[in-house]
Amino acid sequence: MVPRHRILDDDEAEEVLSRYNIEKEKLSKIMTVDPAVKEIGADAGDVIEITRDSETAGEFVFYRLVIE
């Protein structure tokens, strides 16, 4: 039921920020206390990729910045 969460490495995060021409701090946020964030071991400052199944798009990928 929980969508797939994955921590991006520094190169992947930079590529995503460049592709969407956005600053890291402008990404949607997710708290370090979120159960999915705890499960993958993400720390504040990490960028995570969340992949959800979508009836219309097949898969929908979005990115969030982990904060305290």
PDB file with one MODEL, atoms N, CA, C and O in Angstrom:
MODEL        1
ATOM      1  N   MET A   1       0.809  -1.193   0.000  1.00  0.00           N
ATOM      2  CA  MET A   1       0.000   0.000   0.000  1.00  0.00           C
ATOM      3  C   MET A   1       0.862   1.271   0.000  1.00  0.00           C
ATOM      4  O   MET A   1       0.440   2.310  -0.508  1.00  0.00           O
ATOM      5  N   VAL A   2       2.062   1.182   0.568  1.00  0.00           N
ATOM      6  CA  VAL A   2       2.942   2.354   0.623  1.00  0.00           C
ATOM      7  C   VAL A   2       3.731   2.427  -0.677  1.00  0.00           C
ATOM      8  O   VAL A   2       4.308   1.427  -1.104  1.00  0.00           O
ATOM      9  N   PRO A   3       3.764   3.600  -1.317  1.00  0.00           N
ATOM     10  CA  PRO A   3       4.553   3.709  -2.544  1.00  0.00           C
ATOM     11  C   PRO A   3       6.038   3.501  -2.265  1.00  0.00           C
ATOM     12  O   PRO A   3       6.494   3.645  -1.130  1.00  0.00           O
ATOM     13  N   ARG A   4       6.785   3.160  -3.311  1.00  0.00           N
ATOM     14  CA  ARG A   4       8.223   2.902  -3.181  1.00  0.00           C
ATOM     15  C   ARG A   4       8.970   4.208  -2.930  1.00  0.00           C
ATOM     16  O   ARG A   4       8.804   5.175  -3.674  1.00  0.00           O
ATOM     17  N   HIS A   5       9.787   4.236  -1.886  1.00  0.00           N
ATOM     18  CA  HIS A   5      10.624   5.377  -1.536  1.00  0.00           C
ATOM     19  C   HIS A   5      12.075   4.974  -1.743  1.00  0.00           C
ATOM     20  O   HIS A   5      12.467   3.857  -1.402  1.00  0.00           O
ATOM     21  N   ARG A   6      12.879   5.883  -2.304  1.00  0.00           N
ATOM     22  CA  ARG A   6      14.290   5.595  -2.557  1.00  0.00           C
ATOM     23  C   ARG A   6      15.097   6.866  -2.361  1.00  0.00           C
ATOM     24  O   ARG A   6      14.723   7.929  -2.857  1.00  0.00           O
ATOM     25  N   ILE A   7      16.205   6.757  -1.637  1.00  0.00           N
ATOM     26  CA  ILE A   7      17.101   7.894  -1.440  1.00  0.00           C
ATOM     27  C   ILE A   7      17.932   8.076  -2.708  1.00  0.00           C
ATOM     28  O   ILE A   7      18.508   7.118  -3.224  1.00  0.00           O
ATOM     29  N   LEU A   8      17.990   9.308  -3.205  1.00  0.00           N
ATOM     30  CA  LEU A   8      18.829   9.597  -4.366  1.00  0.00           C
ATOM     31  C   LEU A   8      20.242   9.905  -3.900  1.00  0.00           C
ATOM     32  O   LEU A   8      20.434  10.561  -2.875  1.00  0.00           O
ATOM     33  N   ASP A   9      21.234   9.433  -4.652  1.00  0.00           N
ATOM     34  CA  ASP A   9      22.597   9.830  -4.323  1.00  0.00           C
ATOM     35  C   ASP A   9      22.795  11.274  -4.791  1.00  0.00           C
ATOM     36  O   ASP A   9      21.925  11.827  -5.462  1.00  0.00           O
ATOM     37  N   ASP A  10      23.911  11.878  -4.450  1.00  0.00           N
ATOM     38  CA  ASP A  10      24.148  13.295  -4.745  1.00  0.00           C
ATOM     39  C   ASP A  10      24.058  13.602  -6.240  1.00  0.00           C
ATOM     40  O   ASP A  10      23.484  14.617  -6.634  1.00  0.00           O
ATOM     41  N   ASP A  11      24.623  12.731  -7.063  1.00  0.00           N
ATOM     42  CA  ASP A  11      24.591  12.956  -8.519  1.00  0.00           C
ATOM     43  C   ASP A  11      23.162  12.895  -9.052  1.00  0.00           C
ATOM     44  O   ASP A  11      22.768  13.726  -9.870  1.00  0.00           O
ATOM     45  N   GLU A  12      22.390  11.919  -8.595  1.00  0.00           N
ATOM     46  CA  GLU A  12      20.999  11.793  -9.033  1.00  0.00           C
ATOM     47  C   GLU A  12      20.175  13.004  -8.596  1.00  0.00           C
ATOM     48  O   GLU A  12      19.364  13.520  -9.365  1.00  0.00           O
ATOM     49  N   ALA A  13      20.387  13.455  -7.357  1.00  0.00           N
ATOM     50  CA  ALA A  13      19.652  14.606  -6.848  1.00  0.00           C
ATOM     51  C   ALA A  13      19.972  15.853  -7.667  1.00  0.00           C
ATOM     52  O   ALA A  13      19.069  16.615  -8.012  1.00  0.00           O
ATOM     53  N   GLU A  14      21.245  16.066  -7.981  1.00  0.00           N
ATOM     54  CA  GLU A  14      21.641  17.222  -8.784  1.00  0.00           C
ATOM     55  C   GLU A  14      21.028  17.165 -10.178  1.00  0.00           C
ATOM     56  O   GLU A  14      20.614  18.189 -10.721  1.00  0.00           O
ATOM     57  N   GLU A  15      20.970  15.971 -10.753  1.00  0.00           N
ATOM     58  CA  GLU A  15      20.384  15.805 -12.081  1.00  0.00           C
ATOM     59  C   GLU A  15      18.892  16.144 -12.069  1.00  0.00           C
ATOM     60  O   GLU A  15      18.393  16.791 -12.989  1.00  0.00           O
ATOM     61  N   VAL A  16      18.185  15.709 -11.031  1.00  0.00           N
ATOM     62  CA  VAL A  16      16.752  16.000 -10.896  1.00  0.00           C
ATOM     63  C   VAL A  16      16.532  17.505 -10.722  1.00  0.00           C
ATOM     64  O   VAL A  16      15.663  18.087 -11.371  1.00  0.00           O
ATOM     65  N   LEU A  17      17.316  18.127  -9.850  1.00  0.00           N
ATOM     66  CA  LEU A  17      17.174  19.564  -9.611  1.00  0.00           C
ATOM     67  C   LEU A  17      17.457  20.350 -10.886  1.00  0.00           C
ATOM     68  O   LEU A  17      16.775  21.330 -11.183  1.00  0.00           O
ATOM     69  N   SER A  18      18.461  19.917 -11.632  1.00  0.00           N
ATOM     70  CA  SER A  18      18.806  20.582 -12.888  1.00  0.00           C
ATOM     71  C   SER A  18      17.707  20.382 -13.927  1.00  0.00           C
ATOM     72  O   SER A  18      17.316  21.326 -14.614  1.00  0.00           O
ATOM     73  N   ARG A  19      17.213  19.160 -14.039  1.00  0.00           N
ATOM     74  CA  ARG A  19      16.180  18.846 -15.032  1.00  0.00           C
ATOM     75  C   ARG A  19      14.919  19.695 -14.820  1.00  0.00           C
ATOM     76  O   ARG A  19      14.308  20.169 -15.779  1.00  0.00           O
ATOM     77  N   TYR A  20      14.545  19.878 -13.556  1.00  0.00           N
ATOM     78  CA  TYR A  20      13.335  20.640 -13.262  1.00  0.00           C
ATOM     79  C   TYR A  20      13.615  22.102 -12.927  1.00  0.00           C
ATOM     80  O   TYR A  20      12.699  22.860 -12.606  1.00  0.00           O
ATOM     81  N   ASN A  21      14.894  22.495 -13.003  1.00  0.00           N
ATOM     82  CA  ASN A  21      15.302  23.872 -12.735  1.00  0.00           C
ATOM     83  C   ASN A  21      14.708  24.378 -11.421  1.00  0.00           C
ATOM     84  O   ASN A  21      14.027  25.402 -11.382  1.00  0.00           O
ATOM     85  N   ILE A  22      14.984  23.635 -10.346  1.00  0.00           N
ATOM     86  CA  ILE A  22      14.449  23.954  -9.030  1.00  0.00           C
ATOM     87  C   ILE A  22      15.553  23.833  -7.993  1.00  0.00           C
ATOM     88  O   ILE A  22      16.472  23.027  -8.144  1.00  0.00           O
ATOM     89  N   GLU A  23      15.461  24.629  -6.949  1.00  0.00           N
ATOM     90  CA  GLU A  23      16.402  24.539  -5.846  1.00  0.00           C
ATOM     91  C   GLU A  23      15.925  23.455  -4.886  1.00  0.00           C
ATOM     92  O   GLU A  23      14.726  23.207  -4.760  1.00  0.00           O
ATOM     93  N   LYS A  24      16.864  22.820  -4.220  1.00  0.00           N
ATOM     94  CA  LYS A  24      16.557  21.721  -3.307  1.00  0.00           C
ATOM     95  C   LYS A  24      15.504  22.124  -2.272  1.00  0.00           C
ATOM     96  O   LYS A  24      14.596  21.352  -1.966  1.00  0.00           O
ATOM     97  N   GLU A  25      15.635  23.338  -1.739  1.00  0.00           N
ATOM     98  CA  GLU A  25      14.739  23.813  -0.689  1.00  0.00           C
ATOM     99  C   GLU A  25      13.317  24.078  -1.194  1.00  0.00           C
ATOM    100  O   GLU A  25      12.398  24.232  -0.390  1.00  0.00           O
ATOM    101  N   LYS A  26      13.130  24.131  -2.506  1.00  0.00           N
ATOM    102  CA  LYS A  26      11.804  24.382  -3.087  1.00  0.00           C
ATOM    103  C   LYS A  26      11.012  23.089  -3.306  1.00  0.00           C
ATOM    104  O   LYS A  26       9.825  23.140  -3.629  1.00  0.00           O
ATOM    105  N   LEU A  27      11.659  21.931  -3.132  1.00  0.00           N
ATOM    106  CA  LEU A  27      10.957  20.660  -3.270  1.00  0.00           C
ATOM    107  C   LEU A  27       9.921  20.522  -2.157  1.00  0.00           C
ATOM    108  O   LEU A  27      10.050  21.145  -1.103  1.00  0.00           O
ATOM    109  N   SER A  28       8.900  19.709  -2.391  1.00  0.00           N
ATOM    110  CA  SER A  28       7.962  19.362  -1.321  1.00  0.00           C
ATOM    111  C   SER A  28       8.751  18.693  -0.212  1.00  0.00           C
ATOM    112  O   SER A  28       9.776  18.060  -0.464  1.00  0.00           O
ATOM    113  N   LYS A  29       8.280  18.830   0.996  1.00  0.00           N
ATOM    114  CA  LYS A  29       9.012  18.321   2.157  1.00  0.00           C
ATOM    115  C   LYS A  29       8.373  17.048   2.697  1.00  0.00           C
ATOM    116  O   LYS A  29       7.188  16.787   2.492  1.00  0.00           O
ATOM    117  N   ILE A  30       9.196  16.261   3.397  1.00  0.00           N
ATOM    118  CA  ILE A  30       8.734  15.088   4.127  1.00  0.00           C
ATOM    119  C   ILE A  30       9.575  15.015   5.399  1.00  0.00           C
ATOM    120  O   ILE A  30      10.785  15.238   5.360  1.00  0.00           O
ATOM    121  N   MET A  31       8.947  14.707   6.506  1.00  0.00           N
ATOM    122  CA  MET A  31       9.620  14.733   7.809  1.00  0.00           C
ATOM    123  C   MET A  31      10.431  13.458   8.059  1.00  0.00           C
ATOM    124  O   MET A  31      10.106  12.383   7.553  1.00  0.00           O
ATOM    125  N   THR A  32      11.492  13.609   8.850  1.00  0.00           N
ATOM    126  CA  THR A  32      12.328  12.461   9.218  1.00  0.00           C
ATOM    127  C   THR A  32      11.552  11.442  10.043  1.00  0.00           C
ATOM    128  O   THR A  32      11.948  10.278  10.110  1.00  0.00           O
ATOM    129  N   VAL A  33      10.452  11.858  10.674  1.00  0.00           N
ATOM    130  CA  VAL A  33       9.660  10.945  11.499  1.00  0.00           C
ATOM    131  C   VAL A  33       8.629  10.159  10.686  1.00  0.00           C
ATOM    132  O   VAL A  33       7.933   9.307  11.236  1.00  0.00           O
ATOM    133  N   ASP A  34       8.523  10.435   9.386  1.00  0.00           N
ATOM    134  CA  ASP A  34       7.602   9.692   8.525  1.00  0.00           C
ATOM    135  C   ASP A  34       8.039   8.219   8.513  1.00  0.00           C
ATOM    136  O   ASP A  34       9.224   7.934   8.339  1.00  0.00           O
ATOM    137  N   PRO A  35       7.097   7.282   8.694  1.00  0.00           N
ATOM    138  CA  PRO A  35       7.477   5.864   8.750  1.00  0.00           C
ATOM    139  C   PRO A  35       8.248   5.372   7.528  1.00  0.00           C
ATOM    140  O   PRO A  35       9.180   4.582   7.677  1.00  0.00           O
ATOM    141  N   ALA A  36       7.890   5.813   6.334  1.00  0.00           N
ATOM    142  CA  ALA A  36       8.606   5.374   5.129  1.00  0.00           C
ATOM    143  C   ALA A  36      10.025   5.928   5.116  1.00  0.00           C
ATOM    144  O   ALA A  36      10.949   5.243   4.679  1.00  0.00           O
ATOM    145  N   VAL A  37      10.210   7.149   5.586  1.00  0.00           N
ATOM    146  CA  VAL A  37      11.540   7.759   5.646  1.00  0.00           C
ATOM    147  C   VAL A  37      12.407   7.007   6.651  1.00  0.00           C
ATOM    148  O   VAL A  37      13.582   6.743   6.395  1.00  0.00           O
ATOM    149  N   LYS A  38      11.822   6.667   7.787  1.00  0.00           N
ATOM    150  CA  LYS A  38      12.561   5.877   8.781  1.00  0.00           C
ATOM    151  C   LYS A  38      12.964   4.523   8.214  1.00  0.00           C
ATOM    152  O   LYS A  38      14.085   4.063   8.433  1.00  0.00           O
ATOM    153  N   GLU A  39      12.063   3.893   7.497  1.00  0.00           N
ATOM    154  CA  GLU A  39      12.305   2.553   6.961  1.00  0.00           C
ATOM    155  C   GLU A  39      13.495   2.529   5.997  1.00  0.00           C
ATOM    156  O   GLU A  39      14.277   1.578   6.003  1.00  0.00           O
ATOM    157  N   ILE A  40      13.635   3.565   5.173  1.00  0.00           N
ATOM    158  CA  ILE A  40      14.743   3.573   4.207  1.00  0.00           C
ATOM    159  C   ILE A  40      16.009   4.207   4.773  1.00  0.00           C
ATOM    160  O   ILE A  40      17.055   4.186   4.125  1.00  0.00           O
ATOM    161  N   GLY A  41      15.921   4.775   5.990  1.00  0.00           N
ATOM    162  CA  GLY A  41      17.104   5.328   6.641  1.00  0.00           C
ATOM    163  C   GLY A  41      17.533   6.681   6.114  1.00  0.00           C
ATOM    164  O   GLY A  41      18.716   7.018   6.155  1.00  0.00           O
ATOM    165  N   ALA A  42      16.575   7.470   5.614  1.00  0.00           N
ATOM    166  CA  ALA A  42      16.910   8.793   5.087  1.00  0.00           C
ATOM    167  C   ALA A  42      17.156   9.777   6.226  1.00  0.00           C
ATOM    168  O   ALA A  42      16.549   9.674   7.292  1.00  0.00           O
ATOM    169  N   ASP A  43      18.039  10.716   5.991  1.00  0.00           N
ATOM    170  CA  ASP A  43      18.369  11.767   6.950  1.00  0.00           C
ATOM    171  C   ASP A  43      17.924  13.116   6.406  1.00  0.00           C
ATOM    172  O   ASP A  43      17.675  13.267   5.210  1.00  0.00           O
ATOM    173  N   ALA A  44      17.828  14.100   7.307  1.00  0.00           N
ATOM    174  CA  ALA A  44      17.492  15.459   6.894  1.00  0.00           C
ATOM    175  C   ALA A  44      18.483  15.909   5.824  1.00  0.00           C
ATOM    176  O   ALA A  44      19.690  15.712   5.960  1.00  0.00           O
ATOM    177  N   GLY A  45      17.958  16.517   4.758  1.00  0.00           N
ATOM    178  CA  GLY A  45      18.794  16.983   3.658  1.00  0.00           C
ATOM    179  C   GLY A  45      18.821  16.029   2.478  1.00  0.00           C
ATOM    180  O   GLY A  45      19.221  16.417   1.381  1.00  0.00           O
ATOM    181  N   ASP A  46      18.398  14.772   2.688  1.00  0.00           N
ATOM    182  CA  ASP A  46      18.343  13.816   1.585  1.00  0.00           C
ATOM    183  C   ASP A  46      17.175  14.145   0.659  1.00  0.00           C
ATOM    184  O   ASP A  46      16.151  14.666   1.101  1.00  0.00           O
ATOM    185  N   VAL A  47      17.336  13.839  -0.617  1.00  0.00           N
ATOM    186  CA  VAL A  47      16.243  13.937  -1.581  1.00  0.00           C
ATOM    187  C   VAL A  47      15.789  12.508  -1.844  1.00  0.00           C
ATOM    188  O   VAL A  47      16.600  11.631  -2.145  1.00  0.00           O
ATOM    189  N   ILE A  48      14.477  12.283  -1.727  1.00  0.00           N
ATOM    190  CA  ILE A  48      13.966  10.950  -1.987  1.00  0.00           C
ATOM    191  C   ILE A  48      13.041  10.963  -3.194  1.00  0.00           C
ATOM    192  O   ILE A  48      12.372  11.953  -3.489  1.00  0.00           O
ATOM    193  N   GLU A  49      13.030   9.841  -3.872  1.00  0.00           N
ATOM    194  CA  GLU A  49      12.161   9.630  -5.027  1.00  0.00           C
ATOM    195  C   GLU A  49      11.030   8.716  -4.567  1.00  0.00           C
ATOM    196  O   GLU A  49      11.274   7.663  -3.978  1.00  0.00           O
ATOM    197  N   ILE A  50       9.802   9.122  -4.836  1.00  0.00           N
ATOM    198  CA  ILE A  50       8.633   8.331  -4.468  1.00  0.00           C
ATOM    199  C   ILE A  50       7.920   7.943  -5.762  1.00  0.00           C
ATOM    200  O   ILE A  50       7.586   8.799  -6.581  1.00  0.00           O
ATOM    201  N   THR A  51       7.695   6.649  -5.931  1.00  0.00           N
ATOM    202  CA  THR A  51       7.051   6.133  -7.138  1.00  0.00           C
ATOM    203  C   THR A  51       5.714   5.512  -6.753  1.00  0.00           C
ATOM    204  O   THR A  51       5.653   4.561  -5.973  1.00  0.00           O
ATOM    205  N   ARG A  52       4.655   6.064  -7.311  1.00  0.00           N
ATOM    206  CA  ARG A  52       3.308   5.556  -7.052  1.00  0.00           C
ATOM    207  C   ARG A  52       2.732   4.962  -8.326  1.00  0.00           C
ATOM    208  O   ARG A  52       3.011   5.426  -9.431  1.00  0.00           O
ATOM    209  N   ASP A  53       1.925   3.928  -8.150  1.00  0.00           N
ATOM    210  CA  ASP A  53       1.162   3.403  -9.275  1.00  0.00           C
ATOM    211  C   ASP A  53       0.007   4.357  -9.547  1.00  0.00           C
ATOM    212  O   ASP A  53      -0.600   4.898  -8.623  1.00  0.00           O
ATOM    213  N   SER A  54      -0.288   4.556 -10.829  1.00  0.00           N
ATOM    214  CA  SER A  54      -1.351   5.467 -11.232  1.00  0.00           C
ATOM    215  C   SER A  54      -2.211   4.797 -12.294  1.00  0.00           C
ATOM    216  O   SER A  54      -1.693   4.210 -13.245  1.00  0.00           O
ATOM    217  N   GLU A  55      -3.513   4.888 -12.129  1.00  0.00           N
ATOM    218  CA  GLU A  55      -4.412   4.297 -13.119  1.00  0.00           C
ATOM    219  C   GLU A  55      -4.289   4.983 -14.473  1.00  0.00           C
ATOM    220  O   GLU A  55      -4.441   4.333 -15.508  1.00  0.00           O
ATOM    221  N   THR A  56      -4.019   6.274 -14.482  1.00  0.00           N
ATOM    222  CA  THR A  56      -3.964   7.012 -15.741  1.00  0.00           C
ATOM    223  C   THR A  56      -2.564   7.093 -16.340  1.00  0.00           C
ATOM    224  O   THR A  56      -2.410   7.062 -17.561  1.00  0.00           O
ATOM    225  N   ALA A  57      -1.545   7.197 -15.492  1.00  0.00           N
ATOM    226  CA  ALA A  57      -0.180   7.376 -15.986  1.00  0.00           C
ATOM    227  C   ALA A  57       0.661   6.106 -15.918  1.00  0.00           C
ATOM    228  O   ALA A  57       1.769   6.069 -16.453  1.00  0.00           O
ATOM    229  N   GLY A  58       0.152   5.081 -15.275  1.00  0.00           N
ATOM    230  CA  GLY A  58       0.940   3.866 -15.074  1.00  0.00           C
ATOM    231  C   GLY A  58       1.779   3.991 -13.823  1.00  0.00           C
ATOM    232  O   GLY A  58       1.551   3.291 -12.836  1.00  0.00           O
ATOM    233  N   GLU A  59       2.753   4.888 -13.868  1.00  0.00           N
ATOM    234  CA  GLU A  59       3.582   5.210 -12.704  1.00  0.00           C
ATOM    235  C   GLU A  59       3.720   6.715 -12.613  1.00  0.00           C
ATOM    236  O   GLU A  59       3.793   7.403 -13.631  1.00  0.00           O
ATOM    237  N   PHE A  60       3.756   7.227 -11.391  1.00  0.00           N
ATOM    238  CA  PHE A  60       3.938   8.648 -11.156  1.00  0.00           C
ATOM    239  C   PHE A  60       5.103   8.803 -10.190  1.00  0.00           C
ATOM    240  O   PHE A  60       5.076   8.255  -9.088  1.00  0.00           O
ATOM    241  N   VAL A  61       6.124   9.546 -10.596  1.00  0.00           N
ATOM    242  CA  VAL A  61       7.325   9.738  -9.786  1.00  0.00           C
ATOM    243  C   VAL A  61       7.388  11.183  -9.332  1.00  0.00           C
ATOM    244  O   VAL A  61       7.195  12.105 -10.125  1.00  0.00           O
ATOM    245  N   PHE A  62       7.660  11.376  -8.044  1.00  0.00           N
ATOM    246  CA  PHE A  62       7.875  12.726  -7.545  1.00  0.00           C
ATOM    247  C   PHE A  62       8.984  12.695  -6.502  1.00  0.00           C
ATOM    248  O   PHE A  62       9.405  11.627  -6.058  1.00  0.00           O
ATOM    249  N   TYR A  63       9.446  13.871  -6.120  1.00  0.00           N
ATOM    250  CA  TYR A  63      10.629  13.996  -5.284  1.00  0.00           C
ATOM    251  C   TYR A  63      10.307  14.861  -4.076  1.00  0.00           C
ATOM    252  O   TYR A  63       9.533  15.814  -4.166  1.00  0.00           O
ATOM    253  N   ARG A  64      10.913  14.515  -2.943  1.00  0.00           N
ATOM    254  CA  ARG A  64      10.730  15.292  -1.724  1.00  0.00           C
ATOM    255  C   ARG A  64      12.060  15.459  -1.009  1.00  0.00           C
ATOM    256  O   ARG A  64      12.963  14.630  -1.122  1.00  0.00           O
ATOM    257  N   LEU A  65      12.150  16.554  -0.273  1.00  0.00           N
ATOM    258  CA  LEU A  65      13.313  16.849   0.555  1.00  0.00           C
ATOM    259  C   LEU A  65      13.000  16.429   1.986  1.00  0.00           C
ATOM    260  O   LEU A  65      11.965  16.813   2.530  1.00  0.00           O
ATOM    261  N   VAL A  66      13.875  15.651   2.596  1.00  0.00           N
ATOM    262  CA  VAL A  66      13.677  15.205   3.973  1.00  0.00           C
ATOM    263  C   VAL A  66      14.109  16.328   4.913  1.00  0.00           C
ATOM    264  O   VAL A  66      15.203  16.877   4.790  1.00  0.00           O
ATOM    265  N   ILE A  67      13.216  16.658   5.861  1.00  0.00           N
ATOM    266  CA  ILE A  67      13.514  17.698   6.854  1.00  0.00           C
ATOM    267  C   ILE A  67      13.268  17.173   8.256  1.00  0.00           C
ATOM    268  O   ILE A  67      12.589  16.163   8.440  1.00  0.00           O
ATOM    269  N   GLU A  68      13.823  17.864   9.246  1.00  0.00           N
ATOM    270  CA  GLU A  68      13.612  17.515  10.670  1.00  0.00           C
ATOM    271  C   GLU A  68      12.190  17.794  11.069  1.00  0.00           C
ATOM    272  O   GLU A  68      11.816  17.568  12.220  1.00  0.00           O
TER     273      GLU A  68
ENDMDL
END
